[in-house]
């Protein structure tokens, strides 16, 4: 599916039911839960991804 340009998370099928699980897939050591926390704090799935993200478009909010 590709990386989200807003948060830099790649959809690997993880969902609310297993959001705390670290899958060790394309998102490395991050769980969806951690990525959501980071996004709320800094605007990216991980602070190291800040150079790659953009603000959401009005249609993405």
N, C-alpha and C positions, 0 to 999 in steps of 0.2 A: 504494500500500500504506500509506503514512503514515509518520510519524516514529516511531522506536522510543522509548518513554518512558524506557527504561533508559540509552541512550547518545546519543540524538538523531541517529541516522544514518537516512537514508531509503534503503531498499533500491532500488537502481537496476539490479540484475542483476549487479553486479560480484561476482567470486568470486576464489578463490585464484589462478587462472591469470593474472589481470590486476590483482591487488590493488595493484600499485605505480603503475598508470596513473591519472592525473587526468583524469576524464571531463568536467569542467565542466558537470555536470548539476545536479540538485537539491542535491548536496552541495558545490557550489562548487569551491574550490581544493583540496579534500581528496581524497586517494586512500584506498582502503579500508585499505591498509597503515598510513598515517599515523593514520587514525581508530582503528585497533586499538592502535597505540602510545600514543596519547593516552588511550584508555580504560584501558589497563593502568596508566598513570601517575596519572590523575586521576579516572577514573570517568565520562568523557564523551568523545564522538567528537572534541571540541575543548574546551579549557578555557573558552571563551566560552559554551558550552552548559550549564555547570554549574547555572545557576539553573533550568533546565528539566527536568533529569533526576531520576529517582528510583532508589532501590536496587532490584535485581531481587527479584522474589517468589521463594519457595522453588521453585516450579515452573519458574522461568526460569534457575536456576543451573546 
